[in-house]
Amino acid sequence: MQRRSSGSSEDSVDTPVKTSRPYGQTRLNDAKASLRHSHDLRRPTPRTSDTRSSSARSRRPSSNINWRPSHSRDGSTEKAAAASHLAPVTLSPDYPSIDGGKMASPRRKIRSPRSWSPWTISFLAIFTSTLGISLLLGVIYSAATLHCDPKGCRMSWMSPAYHKFDDFDTEHTRFATKYSLYLYREQGFDSKYKIKGIPVLFIPGNAGSYKQVRSIASESARYFHDTLQHDATALGAGARNLDFFTVDFNEDFTAFHGQTMLDQAEYINEAIRYILSLYLDPNIAQRDPDLPDPSSVIILGHSMGGIVARTMFIMPNYQQDSVNTIVTMSAPHARAPVTFDPQIVSIYNDINSYWRRAYSKKLSAENALSQVTLVSIAGGGLDTVVPSDYAGLESIVPETHGFTVFTSTIPTVWTSMDHQAITWCDQFRKVMVRALYDIVDNRGRSQTKSRVDRMSAFRKRFLTGLESFAEKSLPRTAPSTLLTLEDHSTMTIPADERLVLRSLGSDRKPKAYLVTIPSGRSAEEQKLTLLSDSKQDRPGEDEKLEVLFCNFYPPQAGQASQPFSMNIDLSSGDADSSKFACKNAAPDVVSLPASSRFTKNPFSKEGDWPTLPFSYLEYDVEDISDYGYLAVIDKTGTPTPGWLIAEFSDKKNTQYSHDISPQRLLSSGLSFHLPANRPMVTEVKLPSVQSSLLAYNLELEGRACNERESIFTPLVRQYISEPYESKYFVNAHELEISLHGVSPYVPPPLKSRQFDDGLSLQFWTDPTCDSPVTVHIKIDSMGSLGKLYMRYRTIFAAFPLLVVTLVLRKQFQVYDKTGVFIPFSESLDFCLRRSFPVLLLSMTLLSLSMGQSSSTGSKSLWPWQNSTAAINFAQNDLLVGTSDPFFWFLIPMIGVISVGVCISLHYVALLLTWMLSTVYGLLFSRPVSQQHEKKRGVPPTFAPSSPRRRLITAGVLLFLVSTFTPYQFAYVVVCLVQLSTAVRAHRFARDAPSPASANFNNYVHSLFQLMLWVLPLNLPTLVVWVRNLTVHWFTPFSSHHNVLSVLPFILLVETLTAGKMVPPVTSRLRHFTNVMLCSIAIYAAVYGVSHAYMLHYLVNLVAAWLVAIHMTSDSWSFAGLSSMLDTDPTDDHKQVKNP
């Protein structure tokens, strides 16, 4: 009967532990042979078979490690040690069992152990890595080619000039030598250095330039000069030119370093105080003395600049009420884009908690942000720098104080934008500037309108106007137009008929069409829709078309008459005429992209012939029930291209809902029909379609209209309401649909989602075609792969560590039982057979259980989520960031991709060490002396480094970390030293094959793999530090100087440079290694994305534990340290004597 070791927590009683000897190991014929492994590659090889000098150290199978060290002066020569037998283990058929030198099963035929080279890979590993790399390539291909939004930004032009404020020096801020403040001036439009308008401050983002303000600032100066300064109404309402200030952060990497973000926020507060003081200086400011001095600044932030703007409010130097309006572009408000720095995560938690607490106050006096409005504008699918899902404010700001909108939603823009284009896109900057002028009012100290008016202006400019809460101006205005019509020549259309004008001016004179507005109880369930390709005139304009809502005039008896600003008389002086008091509907017109046989995109590209948008009106009949007629005035006197369609329709015939599961959408899709007698506008809701991880294909089928009879081609709008994202498809037939709805790792909204908050589709189809339309929609599996790229890029900083730690755990398990440190690829093969699938299955079940508990409202698996009084904003921080059971496959899929990436990096590292070791051998090989050294027992290519050098190197690194450099710099140095050790170990294993050299080579290589996957967590901070040096900012970081964060790595790597192999642990403490590495693997899977910085500290603990194990093989004393400092580098060679 076979016995099993108690050191393995995953091996069953009847399942043997398969191991194989390392590359170059000799045949193991007995138990003693398997124990003769040297743990110090510097030990001389004796020519005699003396057991006392050649037997290796072993451990007692007791509850404690045998802490008695072997005595050595400098660690280069071991003396006799007390030996004990390893616990009996059951090996694979390739190995004989070890039990006091006897076989565990005499009937088993013993075969010589097979050779497993570090380059060898099993079929299972090949299959898994091939599958993983294929999936990764599929994700990249899909992200780059499928479901990509078209680019529609037009280039902008400007004549920039910048004035630097040299007076803003160290007397005002301690960052004056690092950062700078500028004033933008548009040449030919702005006075050179004078300020006389309303202050606006632009904050650039991560690695952004202060010159990015030029596009918006230029448009602002030109728009005021050409339009607003001639508009008496706007000037009377407080409109003045905008003075754009901008900050030069020397292109700091704000997203990577929390302290840099705090420094910038502190500087911005000081800059705002200085800007406001400029308006008090008569030498600089040219303002009306009757107007109040500004007390606040409008903030315009790009990318991380928007987060810096919100961080200002929690800084000690923040001046109360100095900011009340913030507009951000592509700013990741919801969560940090990377979590490699602990301070970044802490700052995000602090600012989001502060803003949530402030807005949760019921009394305005208790809310420090009661007058602050925040609008977040996201670029959409073209932004490949920051996921646009992170721009959402739904979890931070209530609807009364802010909202999130996508550029594809904004009228006349209608296109997605990449991360940089949002600062210069011509269509967008025009809307942005007009929105800013809508909210300013220089008659108050804040220089802006009230919060309610600001929010109304932002919604009017940035939203479509089709939202359910969209404000209509018609009820709030008084009749302004007197309409006079001939009774016999005016066409009156009943409410149940459709008004269709295929051309304008067909009667060669102006003409009016009256459509009766329905009344009665049945009319409450109807709505009016009107669509035209012509611009609708406002009062006083005389173009093609005007739409009015009218009642008979004069008013009823006893009611006073009122003056009219406009008079439209189409009666030709005929006595048989009627008069109507009318209101103009143009302020409520919604712009829609033009859709015809010639249009391909909702926007006009550079060089395209400009196309006027459609004009669309929509009213519920109950909102216009006070009027008797809808009047359409065709003002053209000659035949003119243009059309108009108006109709009343029942709401029940225009709105449909299909509650279909994602599983069914994936398998069979959804099909529905729009009948031939359908209304012009139809809306279909899909409540279950909410995830941003899925892409869909939509197809419209139907008999095409005759080109002469067709008025317009199908126009489709997809939209969601949280956040406000709309996309338009013109000339629609085959559509690619993707959305930014429920996204991984994004906190839940302040307001719970409603059942119908999913995807909605609006169809504008030509009702005169008299042909049915069939709509098919289905999930695009290949297109959905690309949606994983932006949402799970940072997961490769965590999940590969799961793989590497499991591999290292298996290596130590086998090593502690057999003394054989198996290669990385062989250990990976073991993990792929059991521990890796078990861990992925456990994580998948955990994710499903969390999703079920949240959907049923039961108590969560996690104690801190069992709160019903407040929203748990961290509920999406775990695992893959979503608890939707539909995405159960994400954890196994990401795990398989991580295996493929780890295997690829493993062979890249092997190839690199092989190439470098070859060069090393060519440069340092000495054929004659090599033989001499071999006789003396010193390895030819692994001569130990001097203890003095190791101590000096470690001391210098620790001194630099504690004073000037961040510990990330020391970690990079440690990785380079580890690479050097791996190269030397690889060369030594090739020149002098032996069990000890193979063990050491595998051990060093696996640790190098582990350190490589931690390296990306440290590089961003190092980049920030190097960037500071390039701008001559030598002030050390206030953080990242903890020597304990890198000391274990330094000690471990310096120990390995001496060629010392870690001794096996055969006592119960070996379980600590097992548990530690397994815990890191679990943490990497559960919290690796949301708290990636912790992985460095956890691996640092592993290094500390390995250092402790290494120390058990040496004695440490003050005399020993003194001898190390006094030893000559060549003493190691001199102390070795030939036996």
N, C-alpha and C positions, 0 to 999 in steps of 0.2 A: 504493500500500500504506500502510495506516494504522500509525502508531507508537503505542505505549502508554507511559505514564509508569511509571518504576520505583518510584514512590512508593506504588503500590497493591499490596498483597499478595494481593488477592482477585480482581482483574479479569483476565480472560483476554485474549489477544491480539486476538481477533476481537470482543470485546464492548466496545462503547463505554461510557464513563462518562457516564451521563445526569445532566445538571445543568440547572437552570433558574434564571433570574434572580430575585432577591428582589423582594419587593413594592415597586413604585415605581421599578425600575431602568429606565434608558433602553435603547434598542435598541443592540446591539453589532454594529457594521458592520465593524469591523476589530480587529486584535489590540491596538492602542494603546488603543482604547476600553475594552477589558476590563481594562487595566492601570491606568486612571485612577481608582483608588480611594484615597481619602484614609484614612489610618490614624489621623487625629486629627480628631475632629468639631469642634474649635475653629478649624481652619484657615479663614481668610477665603476667600471665593469671589471670584476675580478676574473683572473684566469684560473683560479682554483674553484673547487666546488664546496668550499667551506660554508656550511649552513648558517653559521652565526653571522657571517658577513653578507650573505646573499638573500636570506629570507626577508620577506617584506613585512611591514607593519600590519597587524590585524587588530580587530576590535573584539571585545567580549560581548556576547549577546545578552548583556544585562540592561538594566533600566537607565544606565548612565554611560556616557562616553568615557573611555579610558583616557583620563586627562593627563597621564604621565607623559611628559614630552621626551623626545630623543635629544640628547645633549649635543650641541654643535656650536662652534665658535661663531661662524658666520652663516650657518645654514647650508653650507656646501657639502658637508660630510655628516652623515647620520651614524650614530653609534647604536649599540645593541638595544633592543626594545623587547619588552615582554610580549610574547606572542600568545594568541589564543585562536581558537577555531571559529570560523564563520558559522552562523546558524545554517542548518541543512536546508537546501532549497531544491526545487524541482526544475530542471532545465529542459530545454528543447532537445530533440533527438540529436541535434548537432553538438550538444555539450554533454559530458558526463556529469552526473549529479555529484555534489560535494557533501560528504558526511563523514568527516574524519578519515578521508582517503578511501572510503568504500563506496561502491556504486549503490544507488538507491534501488535499482531494479536489475538484478543480475541477468534476467532473461532479455532485457532490452539490448539490442545490438548497438554498440557504440560506434559512431562514425566520427571521422575527423571533422572539426568545425568548419563550416563553409566561410569563405572570405567575403566580407561585406565591405566594399570600398566606399569611402565617402561620396564617390560619384555614382554609386549604384542607386537605382530607384525601382521600387516595386511596381507591378502592374496597377495595383489599386491607387498608388500615389500618382502614377501617370494619368490614369483615367480621371481622378479627382481634379488634378491640376489642369488638365486639358479642358474639362468641363468648366472650371472656374475661370480660366483665361478666356474661354469662348463667351461666357456670360459677360465678363468685363468688356470684351471687345464689342459685344452686342449692345451694351449700355452706352458705350462711347459712340458707336456708329449711330444708334438711334438718337442720341442727344444732338449729334452734329448734323443729321440729315433728315430726320423725321419729325413731324409736328413742330417745325420751326416757324416762328412768326416772321412775316415779311418785314423788311426794313423800309421805312418810309420817311425818314427824317430828311428835310432839306437843309442845306448848308446855310449858315448865317454869316453876316459880314459886319464889321465894325471898324472904328478908328480909335483904338485904345490909347490912353495915357494914364500913368499912375504917379500919384504924388505920395511920397513917403513922409511920415511924421517922425522926423528925427527927435523932436522934443519929447516924444513918448519914450523916455529913457529909463534908466535904473532908479530914478527918483519916483517913478510911477509903478514900476513892476520889476521884479527880480529876473524876469525872462527877457529883458530888453535886448540882451546880447544874442539871444537865440531866435526870437520871434520878432516880427515887424508888423506895423499897421500902415495901410495904404488907403488913399482915396481915389476912386476911379473917376476919370474925366473923359467924356467923349469929345474928341477933337472936332471943332466947328459947331458944337452945340452947347457945351458946358463952359462956364467961366473957369479959368485955370485952377485957381486954388481956393476960390470962395465957395462957401456953402450957404444955401438959402432955402433948402427944402426940408424934407422929412428923412431922418436917418434910417438906413437899412444896412445891416452888417451881414456879409457873406462869410461862412465858415467852411473851408474846404475839408475834404474827407481824408481817408487813409492814403498817404502818399500823394495828396492832391496839391494843386498849385493855386496860389491866390489869384492868378490870372484867369481862372475859370469863371470869374464873375463877369467877364467882359461881354458875353453874349446878351445876358439879361439886362445888364446895366446899359449897354448900348441901345437896346430896344426901348428901354425906359426913357432915356434922354430924347431919342428921336420921336417917340410917341407923344411925349409932352410938348415938344417943340412944334410938331406938325399938327397936332390935333387938340390936345387938352387946353393949351394956353389960349386958344381961340374959342373955347366953349365956356360961355359965361355961366351957364348952369352948373357945370362941373366945378369951376373956380368958386362959385358961390357956395357950393357944398363942401368946400375945404380941400379940394384937390390942389396939390403943389408937386413940383418935381421931386424926385427921390434922389437923395445923396447916398450913393453906394460906397460903403467902406468894405475893405477886405483884409484878411489876415494872412500873413505869410508864415506858415508853420515849418518852412524848410522841408516840406514833403515828408513830414514825420509819419511813421507807421503806427497810427493810432490804434488800429484794430488788434495789434499784437501785444500791446503793453499798457497795462492799466495805469501806471504812474504817469505815462505820457498823456493819457486822456485827462487825468486830474490836473496836470500842469497846464494843458491847453484850456481847460475850463476856468482855472484861476486867472490865466492871462486874458481870456475873453471878458470876464467880469471887470478886470482893470481897464480893458480897452473900452468897454461900454461907458464906464465912469469918465474916461478921458474924452470920448466922443461927445457925450452930453455937455461936458465943460466947454467944448469948442463952440457951441451955439451961444455961449455967454460972452465970447470974445468978439468985440466989435471989429477987430482987425481981420477976422476970418469970416464971421457970419454976416450975411446980408439978409436980414429978415425984417418983416414989418414989426415995428416996436409995439404995436397994439396986440400982436398975437402972443400967446403964452410960449414960454420956452419949453422945448421938448423934455419930457421926463422918462421916455422909454424909447427903445430901439426895436425895429422889426428885424427878426432873425431869419435868414435864408441859409439853410444848411444842406450840404451835399454829403451823402454817404455817412461816414462816422462823424462828420461835422454836425449832423443832426443829433447824434447822441451826446456830443460835447455840449450842445446847446441845452439839452435837458439836464446834463450833469451840473451846469452852472447853478441850478436852483438849490443844490445840496451843499454847495461850497460855502465856507465861512465868510468869504468876501462878497457874497451876492448882495446886491443892492435891491431892496424890496421895490417891486413894481417897475423895475427898469426894463422888463421884457413882458409883453402881453400877447405877442403874435409870433408864432414859429411855423415856418413852412419848410418841410424837409423833402429831399429828393433822393430816392433809393437809399434810405437810412434803415438799418436793421434794428428797429425798436423792440421787437418782441423778445429776441434773445441774441446773445453774442454770436457773431459768425464763426469764431473759433474760441475754444475754451482751453488753450494751452497755457494761459497765464491765470493764476488764481485771483489776482487782483481785478482782472477784467470781469470774471464771473461775479466777484463781490460787488463791483461797481454797478453792474447791471441789476443785481438783486436790490441794491440800495436805491437806485433811482426809480426803478419800477415800483418798488414798495412805497417810496415817498409819494409818487404821483397817484398811486391807487388810494393811499390813505387820505391824501388831500381831497380828492374828488369824492370820497365816501362821506365827507362831512356834510351834514344837512344844512347847517347855517353857513351863509356866505362869509360871515366874519371869521369863522374858524378855518375856512379853506384858503390857504395861501395862493392857490392857483385858480381862484374863482373867476378871474378876468382873463385867464390865459387860454388862448385857442391854439390848437396844434393840428396841422394838416400834413398827412404823410402821403407823398406821391410816389408810386412804384413804377418801375420801368416795364415789368412784365417778363415774358419768356425770353427776351433778348438779353436780359441782364444775367450774365454768366459769372459775375463777381460776387454779388450778394443775392441769395435767394429772395425773390420778391415776397415770398410768404412771410419773411421776417419783418417786412415793412408794416405789418398790420398793427393797428392801435386798439383793436377790439378788446384786448385784455388789459388795457392801461387807461384809456380815456373814454368817458361816456360820450354819447352821441351829441349831447348839448355843447360839448367843448372841442370836438374834433372828429375826424374820420379819415379813412384810408381810401384812396382812389388810384386807379391804374391809368396810365397815359392813354391806353386804348379806349378808355371810357370818355375822355375829355372831348367835348364837341369841337370839330374842325381839326383835331389832332389825329385820333383814331388809329394810332400805331403804337406798337411796343418800341422800347428804346433800350440800348445797352447802357452800361453803367456810366460811361462818359458822355454819350450823346445826349443824355437828359439835361446836361448843362448848356448845350449849344443848339439843340434842335430848333429850327426856325419856327415851326408851327407852335411848338410848346412854349417857347419864350414869349410869343405874342400873347397867348392866353395868360401866362403867369404875370406879365406886366400889367395887363388890364385888370386882373384880379387884385393885384396890390394897390392899384389906383382906386379900385372900388371900395377898399376898406380904410383908406387914409382920410383924415380930417384934421387939418392944422388948427382948427378952432379950439381944440382941447389940449391939455398938457400931455396926454398920452399919444397925441398925434394920430389916433385911430378912432374909428367909430366904436360903438358899444359892442360887447361880445355877441349879442343876438344879431346885430346888423352884420358883423363880420362873418359869422357863420352862414347867414343867409346869402351874403355875397359870394362866399367860397362855394357854396352848394350851387349857386346859379352859374358860376363859371366852370366848375370842375365836374359836375354831375350831368347826366344826360337830360334831365327834365322829365323822364318817363317813370321816375320812382313814385311809389304810392304816396309819399309824403310831399311830393313836389308842390311848391306853392304856385297858385294861379293868381295872376294879377287882375284878371277880369272882374272878380267880385269886389275888389278894393278900389276900382276906378269909377269915375262918374262919366256919363255919356259926353262925348266930346265932338261928335260928328252929326250934322243934320243931313240926312239923306232924303232927296226928293226924287220920286220915280213916276213915270207915266203908268197909268193903270192898264192900258191896253197893250203896251209893248213890254211889260215886265213879265218874265217867266216865273211862275210860282210852281214849286215842286212839292208834292205831298211828302210826309215824313217816311212813308214806307217805300219810297223810290230812291234810287241812287242818282246823284248828280255826277255826270261824266262830261268833261270838256276835253276833247282831243286836240284842240288848237285854240289859240286866243286871237281875238280880233276878226273872227269870221264874218261878223256883221259890218265890218269896216266902220264901226263907231262904238263908243263905250256902251256897255250893257251890264245890267244887274240881273242876278239870279237869286230868287228868294226860296229858301228851303224851310218848310214849316217845322218848327221844333215840337216834338210830341209832348203831350201832357197827359195827366191822369196817373193812376197808380201803376199801370203797366210800364209807364215810361221810366220809373225808378230803376228798372233793371236793364236799361239801355244806355249806350254810350255813342258819342259822335266821334268819328274819325275822318280827318281830311288830310289828303296828301297831294302835293304839287311839286313840280320841278322848278317853279318860279319863286323868287323871293317875294314875300308879302310886305306890302308897304306899311310903314308906320304913319301916324298922323302928320300931314304936311309933305309926305313924299308922293311923287307922281311917276310911278314906274308902270308895271304891268298889271298887278293884281293887288286887291285889298279885300280882306275878310272882316266882316262886322257882325255884331250881334245887336239886333234892333227890336224896338217896340214902336207902336204908332205914336205919332206926335200931331197935334198938341196933346199934352197930358190931360188927364181927367179933370172934370170941373172942380174948382176949388183948389187945384194944385198949381203952384207957382211955376212959371216958365223959367228956363235957365239959358244962359248964353252958351253958344257952341264955338269952339275954336276952329272947326273945319266945316265946310259946307260943300256937299257933293250934289249937284243938281243935274239929273239926267232926264228932266221932263220936257225940255225944249220949249218952256213957257206954256205948256198945255194946261188948261184949267182942270182937266180930269187927271189929277195927280194926287199922290199920297206922300206924306212926310213921315220920316222915321227918326227917332232919337237912337243913336247907335254908339257902341263901344268898339274900339279897335282891338283885334285879337292878336296883333303882331307880337306883343311882349311875351305871349305864351307859346310862341312857335318853337318847336324842337327841330334842330338841324339833324338830318340823317344823311349818310353817304349816298351819293347818286348811284343808282343801279340800272345799267342798261347793257345792251349787247357788246358795248365797246369798253366797258369798265372791267378792270381786273382786281383792283384794290380799293379799299374805302378812302384812301388818301391819294394825293397827287405827288408823284416823285419829281425830283429835280429834272427840269426840261420837259415834263409832260404838259399837255394843254390843260389849263385849269378848268375844272368842272365844278359848277355851282352845286351845293348840296340840296337835297330835297327839303321842303318845308312841311312839317307835320304838326297837326293839332289833334288833341284828344281831350274830350271832356265827358264826364258822367252827366247824363241828362239832368239829374237832380241839381247839378251845379249851375246849369244854364236855364233852369225852368222859369226864371223870371223874365225871360225874353221870348218873343213870339216867333222871330225869324232869324235864320242864318243868311246873311246877305253876302254874295260873292260878286265883287265888282270887277269886271273885265274892262280895264282902262285903255287897252290898245285900240287904235283906230284902223290898223292895217293887219292883215293876217300875219301872225307871229308864232314861231314854234313855242309850244308850252302846253301843259295839260294840268288837269285837276280832277280829283275824285273825292267826293264827299258822300257819307252814308251814315245812317243810324242802324245799329245792330244790337241784338240781344246779347248780353254778357255771357249767357249760358252757351251760346254758339261760338264764342270767341276764346273761351278758356277751358283747357282740359288738363287733367292730371293723370299721370301714369306711375303708379307705385310699383316699380319693378326692382328686383334685387340685383346687385352687381353680378352675382353668379349667373343669373339668367341673361343679363346683358352680355356677359362673356361667352356663354354657350350658344344662345340662339338670337340674341339681340332683341330689338323692339321695332315694330312696324305699326304705323297708324296712317289713316287716310284723311285728307282734307277734301270734302265734297266739292262738286262743281259749283254749287250755289253758296259757297262759303263766303264769309265776310272778307273784307280786304286785309284785316289784321287778325291773326290767330296766335294765341299764346299756349304753349304746352309746358307744364311743370313736371320735372323729374326729381322728386324729393330725395331719392336715395343716391343721386349723383352729387356727391359733395367732396370727394377726395381729390387732392391735387396730384396723386400718384398715378392716376389713370388717364389715358388718352382715348378719344373716341373718334370714330369715323361716321359721318352723317351723309346720307345720299337722298336727293330729291328726284323723284321720278314722276313724269307726267307728260302729256302731249304738249309739245311746244306750240305757242301761238303763232299765227301768221305774223311775219315781221311788220307788215303794214298795220295790222290790227292790234298788235301788242303795244301797250303803253309803257310798261317798265318790266324788267326781269326780276325774279324773286330776290328779296333782301331779307337776310336772317341776322338776328341779334341774339347772341348768347350772353347771359348775365347771371351774376349772383349778387346778393345784397350785403354780404359780410365777408370780405370787404367789397367795396363798390367796383366790380370789374365787369366790363362789357366789351364784347368783340363783335364787329360787324363783318358780314360776308356779302359782297355784292355779286350780282350775276350768279347766284348760288346754285350749284348742282352737286358737287362733291366737296365736303367740308372736313377739315381736321379740327377737332374741338379739344381743348385742354383748358384747365382752370386753376386758380389759386384759391382753393377752398380750405377744407380741413387738411392741415399739413403736419408732417412729423415734427416733433419737438417744439411746436408752437403752443403757448399756453392757451387754455380755454378762454372764451370771451367773458366779459363782465355780465353780459345779458345772455341767458341760456338760449341756445339755438331752437328755432321753431321747426315744426315738422316740414314746412314747405320752404325751408331755407336752401334747398338744393338748387340744381341747375334749372334755369328757365330758358325757353327758346321762343322768340317772337318771329313770326313769319309775315312779311308783307308780300302778298302775291296779287297779281293783276286779276281783279274779279271779273273783268270782261272777257277773259279767255274761255270761260265756260267749259273747263276741263278739270277733272279731279287730280289731286297731287298725292303721291304716296311717299312717306318719309321713313327711311330705315336708319337706325342708329345701333352701333355695336362697339364694344370695347376693342381697341387696337392693341393687341398684346405686344407686338414689337415696338410700336410707338410708345407704349407705357414704360418700356425699359429705360428710355431716355429720361423720363421724369425722375428716375432714381439718382441720376448724376448730381444734380444740384442739391438734392435733399440729403444725400448720404456720402458726400465727398469726404467729410471729416471723419467718417466712421473707419477709414483706413488708418487712422491714428490709434485705434483701439482694438478692433477685431483681430488684426494680425498678431497682436501681443497675446491674445487668447491662444492662438495656435502655437506660438513659440514657447509660451510658458507650459503648455501641456506637453510639448515635445521635451522640454528640459526636465519636466517632472518625471517623465518616463525614463529618461536617461539616468537620472539620479536613482530611481527605483532599482533599475537593473544594476547600476554600478555599486550601490550599497549592498546588494545581495551577492554579486558575482565578482566584483572587482573589475568588470569590463565596462568602460564608458563607450556605449555603442554610438555609431555615427548619427548625425542629425536625420538623415533620410530614413534610416532603419527605425529610429524612434518615432518618426512621423508615421511610418507604416503601421506601427503598433497602435498609435493614437487613432488613426483612421478606422481601425477595426473595432475599437470599443469606446475609449474615453471621449473622443471628439463627437461621435454621434450621440452618445448619452448626454453630453453637456448641451448640445444643440437641441435635442429633444426636450430636455428639462427647461431650457430657456423659452422654447416655443410654447410649451404647456403653461409656463408662468405667464407669458404674454396673453394667452387665451383666457386664463383665469382672471387676470386683471381686467380684460375687456368685458368679460361676463359680469363681474362684480360691479363695474361702473354702469353697465347697461340696465342691470336689474335694480340698482340703487341699494344693494346690500353692502355690508361692510367690506372695505378694501382689504386686500392681503397685507397691505402695509399699514402699520398703526397710525402713522402721521396722515394717512388719507381718510381716516374715519371721522372726519369733521363734516357735519351737515350745515353748520352755521355759515361757513365761508367757503369760497371757491378755492380748490387746491390748484394753484397755478403751476405747480411742479409735477402734475400728474402725467405729463407727456415726456418727462425727462428720462424715463427708463428705457432700456433695451433699444428698440428701433424707433421709438417715439410715437408709436400708434398702438392702440389696443383693439383696432378693428379686426375681428376674426377673419375677414376676407383676406387679410395680408399675413396669414399664418406662415406663408412660405418665405417671407423676407429674411427671417433669422437663418434658416438653412441655406438660403441662396447666398446671403452675404458671407456666411461661414465658408461655403465652398469657394467663393471668389477669393476670400482671404487665404485659403489654403493654396490656391493657385498662385497668388501673389507671393506668399511666403516661400514656396518652392522655387519660384523664379528668382527671388532675391537670394535664396540659398545658393543656387548655382552661379548666379552672378558673383556672389562673394567668393565662392570656390574658385571660379575662373580668375578673379582678381588676385586672390592669394597665390594661385598657381603661377600666374604671370610674374607677379612681384617676387615670388620665391625663386623663380628661374633667373630673373635678373640678379637677385641677391646672391645666388650661387655662382653666377658668372663673375660678379664683382669681387666677392670675398672668398672664392675658392682658392686654396693653396695646396696643390697636390702633394708636395713633399712634406710640408709641415703638418698637413692633415693626417698623414699616416703616423707621424710622430705623436701628434695629439691623441690619435686613436689608441696608440700603445699606452699612453699615460692615462687613458680612461676618460678623457674629456670629450664630449660630443663635438664634432667638427664644426657644426653650424649653429650650435646653441650654447655658446660660451656665456656663462651667467654675467649679468650686468653687476656693476659694483654696488654694494649696499650704500656706500656714500653717495653715489649718483642718484640712487632711488630716494634716499632721504632728502637730498637737496631738491630734487624735482618735486617731490610731494610738498616740501616746505614752501618752495616758491609759489606753487599753485595755490596753496591754502592762504598764503600771505596776500596774493593778488586778489583772491576771492573776498577776503575779509576787508580789503581796503578800497579796491578800485574796480576790478572786473566783476561782472556777474558770474555766478557759478556755472551758467551755461557755457561760458568760454572754457572753463576748466573741463567741462564734460566733453566738449569737442576735442580738446587735447587728449583726454583719456581715450576717446574712440580712436584717434589716430595712433596712440601708443598700443592699443589693443590690436589694431590692424597690423602693426609692426610685429607684435608677438605672434599673431596668427601666421604671418608670413614666415617667420623664423621656425615656428613649430611645424608648419607644413614642409618646409625644406628639410628639417631634421628628420621628420617621418619618412621622407623619400630617401635621404642619405643613410640613415641608420634605422631600418624597420625593426620594430620591437613592440611588444605589448604596451610598454610604458610610453613610447613615443606616439603610438596610435591613440592611446587614451588621452594623452595631453593635447594632441592635435584636435581630436573631436571635442574635448572640453573647451578649449580656447575658441574654436570655431562657433560653438553653440552660444557661448557668452557674447561673442562678437555679433551674432545674429540678434540676440536680445538687446544689446546696446544700440544696434542700428535702428531698431523699431522705436526706441525711445528718443533717438536723435531728433526726429521732426518736431517733437514737443519742445525742444530747447532752442532750435534754430531761430524762430521768430524773435525771441527776446535778444538773442545775440545780434541779429540783423539791426534791431533798434539801437543797440549799444554802438555798433560800428557806424551806423548812420549819424549818431550824435558826435562821434569823433570826427567825421568828415566835415561837420559844420562847426568844429572847434568848441563843442560843448563838452567840457571835461568834468562836469559835476557828476559824481558817482550816483548810481541809482540808489534811492532810499530803500529799495527792496532787492531781493535776489543776491544777498551777500551772506546767506547762511551756509557756513562751511560744512555743516552736517548734511546738507543736501547733496554734496558731492564727495565728501570724505570717504565713505565706503567704496565708491567707485575707484578713487585714487589708490587706496590701499590694496584693493583687489587686483587692479591692473598692474601696479608696481610689484606685487607678489608674483604675478604670472610672468613678468619679464625675467624673473630669476629661474624660470622653468620649473616651478613647483606645482605638482599635481595635487589637487584636493584629496585628502584621505577619505576613504569610505566611512560612513557612519552606520554601524551595525546595531547600535542600541536603539532604544525606543525614540530617541531624539530624531531618528530618520523620518519619523512621521511628521515632525515639524516642517521639514523641507517639503514634504508631500503636500501638507495642508497649506503652506504659504504659497506655493506656486499654483495650486488649484484655486485658492482664494483670489489671486490676482487674475486668473483666467475668468472667473465669475464676475469680478468687478469690471473687467474690461468689457464684458458683454452687457452688463446691466447699466453701469454708469460711465462707460468709457467715452461716450460722445458728449454728454452734458458736463462731465468733470474730468476731461482728459488729462489735465495737469497732475492729477493724483497718481497717474500711472508711473510718472517719474519717481515719486516718493516711494511707491510700493516696490518698484524694481530696486530702488536704493536700499530698501530693507533686505532684499534678497542678497545684494552685494555685501551688506554688513554681516549677514548670516554666513555667507561663504568665507568671508575674512575670518570670522570666529572659528570656523572649522579648520581653515588653514593654520591658524595660530596654535592648534592643538599639536602640531607636529614640530614645533620649535619652542625653545625656552626663551623667555624675555627677561632681561635684567639690565640694571644700569651699566654693569661691567660689559655686557654684550653690546649695548648701544655704543659705549665708548670705543670698543674694539672695532665696530663697524665704521666709525668716523675716522679711526686711525689706519684702517686697512687700505693697502694699496690696491688699485684695480687689478693688478696682476697676481695678487696673493691667491686668488682662487685657483689659479693654475699651479702655483708653487706648492700648495698644501696637498695636492693629490699625488700620492706615491704609487709607484707600480708595485703590486704585491710580489 
